[in-house]
Amino acid sequence: MEKNIIVTGGTKGIGRAIINSFANEGFNIITCSRSNEDLLKLKKELESLHPEIKVFVQPADLSQKNEVLKFIDFINKSVLHVDILVNNTGFFIPGQIANETEGTLEKMIETNLYSAYNLSRGVLPHMIKEKKGYIFNICSTASITAYTNGGSYCISKFALYGMTKVLREELKPFNIRVTSVLPGATLTESWVGVDLPVERFIKPEDIAESILSAYKLSDRTVVEEILIRPQLGDL
């Protein structure tokens, strides 16, 4: 049977690295991002490298619930079942609760929490019916450690971490595994312009390989959390 993985925010950074790792394993890819141009470029590259797999792409702003629902409809029309869902969509606005721009919390929650909540709800009926599947939520070290200038980002990532724990408990009876992935500073476009050596950052490919390794364990076992930091510590 064909294997299918959904990765949100799949054109860059951690999402792209995850897609590359699972495409190498023969998974069909379903992904979305805000840029249709980036999605079409990704699709062309993957299908050239892996002619044996199918690549389904859909432009979507998952901070908007109606766009999540459209993406769920796209998924249902594209594949018959989902093996893995990776909720990767998210972004960061630095600031402090006392002085960050009005509306920052709402933007962070809509993108970093609600997107994962609504997409999981859309995909789970299939997994529950088949009594198999895997959900990885890309949280952050900010999910467990508050820091100055983290503001609403920390709040949203704490919430996503909590939601992941709830899902883990709810889905045990259905043989659906759930993992919180908590990366520290990772070398993505979010850090462009920062005057730090690359050695201070995690490679996105390392996160992807950690997720792939967790998935490959037997159904009797689940890695509940993947906490991964730069070797020299947090920034």
N, C-alpha and C positions, 0 to 999 in steps of 0.2 A: 504494500500500500504506500502511496505517496505520502511524504512527510511535509507538513506545512508550518511555517513560523511567521508570526506577525511581529514586526518591530516598528514601533512608532518613532518618528524622528530619525529615519534610517539613512539619510543621505550624507551625514557628517559624523565625525567624532566617535563616541562610544557606539551609537546605533549602527553606523557604517561598519565598524569593526565586528560587531556581532553578526551582521548580515554576511560579511565575508567568511567568517568562521563556519557558519551554518550552511552557506552555499557550498563550501568545500566538502561538507558532509552529505550533500545531495538534497538538501531541503528546498522546497519551493518557498519563495519569498513574497510576503505581502507587506507593503510598507507605505508610509505617507510622510509628507512634509508640506510646508507652506509653499515651496517653490516647485512648480511643475517642471521647469527647466532642469533643475537638479535631479528630479525624479526620473525624467526621460534619459538623462545622461547615465544615471545609475543603472537603469534597466538595460540600456544598450551595452554597458560595460560587463554587467553580470551575464547577460545572455551570450556575449562573445566568449567569455571565459568559461562558462558552464552551460553549454548548449543542451545539456540533459535536464535542466531545471526550468521551471516557469517563474516568471517575475511579474507580480501584479502591483501597480503603483497608482496612488490616488492622491491628488493635492487636497490637503485638509488643514484647517486651523483647529486643533483639538481643544483649544480653550473655549470654543463655542460648542455647546451641546448639540445643536442641530447638525454641525459638521461631523461630530462623533457618530451621530446616528446615520448619517450618509455613508461614513466609512464602514460602519457595521453592515449596512446594506450591501456595500461593495464587496466586503469579505464574504458574505453569504452567497453572493452571485458568482464569486470567483472560485471558491473551494468548498468541498463537501464536509470537511472537518478541520479542526485546528489542533495541532499538537502542542504548540508553545505560543504564549503571548508574552512579549517583552514590552512593558510600559516604560518607555524611555523618554518620551517627550517631557521637556522641562526647560526652564531658563532661570537666570539669576540677575537680580537687581540689587546692588549693594545699598546699604542704608541701615538706619536705626529706627526703632519703633517710634521714638519721640519726634523724629524729624524727616522721615522718608516721605516721598510725595504721596499726596492723597490718592487712594485707589491702588497703591502698590500691593497691599495684602490681597485684595480681590483678584488682581492679575496673577499673582503667585498661586493662589489657591485654585483658580480656574484652570491654569495650565498644569501645575505640578501635582495637583490632587484630583480635581474633578475629571480630568481627561482619563486618568487611570481607573477611577471609580466607574465612570460611565462605559468605558470600553470593556472593562472586565465584566460588567453586568450584561453587555451585549454578547460576549463570547462564551460565558460560562454555561448557558443552557446546553450547548453542544457537548461541552466537556462533561458536565454532570450526567447527561444522557448516556454517554459512552463510558463513563467512569474511568476516565484517564485524561491526562493533560498536565501542563506545567505553566505556571505564571511566575515570571521574574519582574519585580518592580525595582527600577533603578532609583534608589534612595540616595543617601549621601552620608558622609561622616557628620554633616550638619544635622542629620536625623537624630543623632545621639549626643552631640556636643554643641552647645550653644556658643557662639562667638560674636564679639563686637563687630558691627557692620554687616551681620548676617540678617538681622531684621526679619522681614516677612518670609524671606527664603528659608530660614531655619524653621519658622512656624510651619510652612507648607511641607517641608521635608520630614519634620517630626510627625505631621499628620499622615503622610504617605506611609511612613514606617509603621504607625499604628494600624492603618488600614490593612497593611500586608500581614500583620500579626493576626488580625481578625479573620482575614481570608484563610490563613493557614489553619485556624481552628475549625472554621465552617466547612472546609473542603476535605478534611481528613476522611470522613466516611465515604467520599466519592473517589478516593485514590488519586486526587489531584494534588500535585506537589506545588508548594509556594515558597519562594525564596526572596528575601530582602537583599539587595546588592547595595553595599555602602562604600562607594569609592571616595578616596580623598582627592586631592588636586590631580587632575588628569589633563594631559596635553591635548586640548581641543581648542577651537577658535575662541572660546570664552577667555583664554589667557593670552590672546594675541596682543603684543605690545608690552607685555610684562617683562621687565629686565631680570630674568632668572634663567639659569642654565636648564637645559632639557632634563638633566639628571635629577632635578627636583620634582619631576612630575611622573605620574603613572602613565604607562603606554596604554592607549585604548585597547590595543590587541591583547594585553594581559587580562583586562577585565573580560573581554570576549572569551578568552580561553578558559577563564575560571567558570564562566557560565556554562560553557560547553562541557566542561569536566563534571560539573554538578548534574547536568542533564543526563550524562552517560551512566550515572550510578543506577543500580537496580531500583525497581519500583518499591522495594522494601525500605529504601533509605531516602532521606531528604536532607539537603544542606539548608538549614533554615535561614542562615545569614552568611553572606560573603562580605567580610570587612577587609578592605584592601587599601593600603596607604603607601605613599612614597617611602622608599627605604630610609631616607633621612628624616622622615616625620612630616607632620602636617605643616603647611605654610602659614 
